[in-house]
Structures are given as C-alpha cells and as structure tokens.
Amino acid sequence: MALEGCLSVSDWQAQWSVLTHYPLKRIHVDVGCYRGRFLSHLAMMCPDEHVVGVEINSEYADAANELCLGLGLENVSIVCGDALMFFRDATPQSVISEVHIYFPTPYPRAIGQRHRLVSAAFIDAVHQALLPGGSLRVLTDEVNYFGEIESLFSPMRWWSSIWQPMSVGQPTGFLAGTSSEARYRGEGRTIWALQALK
Ligand SMILES: C[S@@+](CC[C@H](N)C(=O)[O-])C[C@H]1O[C@@H](n2cnc3c(N)ncnc32)[C@H](O)[C@@H]1O
C-alpha cells in the first residue's frame, strides 16, 4: 500500500478491503502516534507487517505522515481522528495483532477533549478489533491513570502477560522508545507498563 497522505477515519474504513489483499501477516496500531517516531521505527524493523498510526491532532498526523514518506516506508497508514471512533466504527472484528498505547493524554481538556481516551468503551472496542491472542500494550507515567486502566481488564476477557520486550532500535532500558518515554525518563519519572492478551 503506497502512502499518499493522512486518512480520515471513514477513509480508513474503506481501506480495509485493500489491506486484506496484501500479504501482510500482522497489523499494529499505534494509538496517539504523535509525530511518528515509534511507528516509523516499528515499520522499519517489521517490513512485512503493517503499522497504522491514529492521531487526533492533524498537525502531528501530518508530521508523522511526512516522516514516513521521507523514509520511503510503504507499510504505514496514518489516520487522523479519534482512536475510539477508529476502533469502534471503522475497524472490523478480529483483524489487529498488536495495539500500542503509549502515554495516552492524561488531561484531555488540555487538548479540547472531554474524557480520557482509555475507558471501558475504548477497551471493549480494542478487544473486538484484536485477533485472538492479540496484544494490547500500555505505558504511562501517570499512576492514577494507570490504576484506572488496569481496572478495565476483566480476567474473563483478557489474559494478563508480563511485558514482552520489543526490539525497535530503542535505547537500552527503554520499553518502547517513544518521544514521551525519552522525555519522561530524562525527567526521572516512573514509567508504568501493562500488557494484556485477548
Ligand atoms: C502524550 S502524547 C504521547 C505520544 C506518543 N504516543 C509518545 O509516547 O510519545 C498523546 C498523544 O495522543 C494523541 N491523542 C489524544 N487523544 C487522542 C484520541 N482520542 N485519539 C487519537 N489520538 C489522541 C495526542 O494528540 C498526542 O499526540
């Protein structure tokens, strides 16, 4: 799939038939991909897999798209829109292998949103989109948001897992190597990590 520009959530819905014709084994979603640092590393390390970045801020989504275009990455799609709508309204059931949610915005009013993204409805929508055995990974430096997120994983629907290390060229000791992780580690903050399997 050639990368031409950011997609809207409804464009993305229409792309599914194209994506499923490609011989790509696994699809990752980077929720709140910011300017694309992590997703571009992931796409470079996994050229046979597809990486979708979902970003609500159009300036950041455009920057992520430009970064991936500049790197010549063809296994990336950038969707500009709300991640809840992306999973709930525009993604078929049981198609995603891995969902990465790194440093979700803890104070949504600061970006014009009324609620925190990671809610029961959001976790339910992600669960539907994941393949059986698919994985959801969360990092945050906000301990109260972490507790809130942890409480959303019903043991009836999710298997808890230890954090499975990834190799995406991140510095030693980093869990994912996103821009926020670099910044918060630099400030000496504690990073909380969770991984759950469908
Ligand atoms: C704190 S930043 C973290 C960025 C990146 N994941 C990282 O670790 O560096 C949170 C990002 O999520 C985006 N975001 C916030 N709410 C969102 C939503 N509902 N849907 C998609 N993206 C969202 C923000 O615009 C921002 O780029």
The ligand as a MOL file (V3000), in Angstrom:
LIG
                    3D

  0  0  0     0  0            999 V3000
M  V30 BEGIN CTAB
M  V30 COUNTS 27 29 0 0 0
M  V30 BEGIN ATOM
M  V30 1 C 1.2840 12.4140 25.4860 0
M  V30 2 S 1.1940 12.1820 23.7740 0 CHG=1
M  V30 3 C 2.0640 10.6550 23.5520 0
M  V30 4 C 2.5660 10.4980 22.1420 0
M  V30 5 C 3.3240 9.2060 21.8360 0
M  V30 6 N 2.4820 8.0360 21.9530 0
M  V30 7 C 4.5210 9.0840 22.7040 0
M  V30 8 O 4.5750 8.1460 23.5360 0
M  V30 9 O 5.4140 9.9150 22.5670 0 CHG=-1
M  V30 10 C -0.5010 11.6670 23.4940 0
M  V30 11 C -0.8650 11.7040 22.0150 0
M  V30 12 O -2.1750 11.1610 21.8650 0
M  V30 13 C -2.9200 11.9970 20.9820 0
M  V30 14 N -4.3440 11.7830 21.3180 0
M  V30 15 C -5.0010 12.2460 22.4000 0
M  V30 16 N -6.2850 11.8430 22.3940 0
M  V30 17 C -6.4440 11.0880 21.2720 0
M  V30 18 C -7.5430 10.3990 20.7150 0
M  V30 19 N -8.7470 10.4180 21.3030 0
M  V30 20 N -7.3600 9.7180 19.5610 0
M  V30 21 C -6.1320 9.7230 18.9380 0
M  V30 22 N -5.0630 10.3810 19.4240 0
M  V30 23 C -5.2030 11.0430 20.5810 0
M  V30 24 C -2.3920 13.3950 21.2740 0
M  V30 25 O -2.6710 14.3160 20.2420 0
M  V30 26 C -0.8870 13.1160 21.4410 0
M  V30 27 O -0.2090 13.1460 20.2130 0
M  V30 END ATOM
M  V30 BEGIN BOND
M  V30 1 1 1 2
M  V30 2 1 2 3
M  V30 3 1 2 10
M  V30 4 1 3 4
M  V30 5 1 4 5
M  V30 6 1 5 6
M  V30 7 1 5 7
M  V30 8 2 7 8
M  V30 9 1 7 9
M  V30 10 1 10 11
M  V30 11 1 11 12
M  V30 12 1 11 26
M  V30 13 1 12 13
M  V30 14 1 13 14
M  V30 15 1 13 24
M  V30 16 1 14 15
M  V30 17 1 14 23
M  V30 18 2 15 16
M  V30 19 1 16 17
M  V30 20 1 17 18
M  V30 21 2 17 23
M  V30 22 1 18 19
M  V30 23 2 18 20
M  V30 24 1 20 21
M  V30 25 2 21 22
M  V30 26 1 22 23
M  V30 27 1 24 25
M  V30 28 1 24 26
M  V30 29 1 26 27
M  V30 END BOND
M  V30 END CTAB
M  END
